[in-house]
């Protein structure tokens, strides 16, 4: 357990940006730059999963297809999208 000094005063700071090396950050940024119906090609299955999770976290649907070279194409779709 951490020994916290009960007399310590903590200062709350606002407006401090998060570091850019956060896990999943690049996928969230890429997803935010995409419009509904846009797609992106990623290198492998793990990147496909990461990209789809970023899309789902942005409250959208996603679809993916493996390409002949082993890469994946991932689409960002609106929530009301149906086939």
C-alpha positions in Angstrom: 0.0 0.0 0.0 1.1 3.5 -0.7 2.0 5.7 2.3 0.2 8.9 1.6 1.0 11.9 3.8 -2.4 13.1 5.2 -1.0 16.7 5.3 -0.3 16.7 1.6 -2.1 19.2 -0.5 -3.0 18.2 -4.0 -3.3 20.8 -6.7 -6.0 20.1 -9.4 -4.8 21.3 -12.8 -7.1 21.7 -15.9 -6.2 21.9 -19.6 -3.1 19.7 -19.4 -3.1 17.6 -22.7 -2.7 13.8 -22.5 0.5 12.4 -24.0 0.2 11.4 -27.6 1.6 7.9 -27.0 -1.6 6.6 -25.3 -2.6 3.1 -26.3 -5.1 3.2 -29.1 -4.6 6.9 -29.7 -3.6 6.6 -33.4 -6.7 4.5 -34.2 -9.0 7.0 -32.4 -7.4 9.9 -34.3 -7.7 8.1 -37.7 -11.3 7.2 -36.9 -12.2 10.8 -36.0 -10.8 11.9 -39.4 -13.0 9.5 -41.3 -16.6 10.2 -42.5 -19.4 7.6 -42.6 -18.7 5.3 -45.6 -15.0 5.9 -45.7 -12.6 3.0 -45.5 -8.9 2.4 -44.6 -6.6 -0.5 -45.4 -4.7 -1.8 -42.4 -1.8 -4.3 -42.5 -3.0 -7.2 -40.4 -5.7 -8.8 -38.3 -4.6 -7.1 -35.1 -4.7 -3.7 -36.7 -8.2 -4.5 -38.1 -9.5 -5.3 -34.6 -7.9 -2.1 -33.2 -9.5 0.0 -35.9 -12.9 -1.6 -35.5 -12.8 -1.0 -31.8 -12.0 2.6 -32.3 -15.0 2.9 -34.7 -17.3 1.2 -32.2 -16.1 3.5 -29.4 -17.1 6.4 -31.6 -20.7 5.1 -31.6 -20.6 3.9 -35.2 -20.8 0.6 -37.0 -17.9 -1.0 -38.8 -17.3 -3.7 -41.4 -14.1 -5.3 -42.6 -12.9 -7.6 -45.4 -9.6 -9.4 -45.8 -7.9 -8.6 -49.0 -5.9 -11.0 -51.2 -2.5 -9.7 -49.9 -3.5 -10.5 -46.3 -4.3 -6.9 -45.4 -7.7 -5.7 -44.3 -10.1 -3.0 -45.5 -12.2 -1.5 -42.7 -15.2 0.7 -43.2 -16.8 3.3 -40.9 -20.6 3.1 -41.2 -23.4 5.1 -39.6 -25.4 3.5 -36.8 -28.5 3.2 -39.0 -26.6 1.4 -41.8 -28.2 -1.8 -43.1 -27.3 -4.0 -46.0 
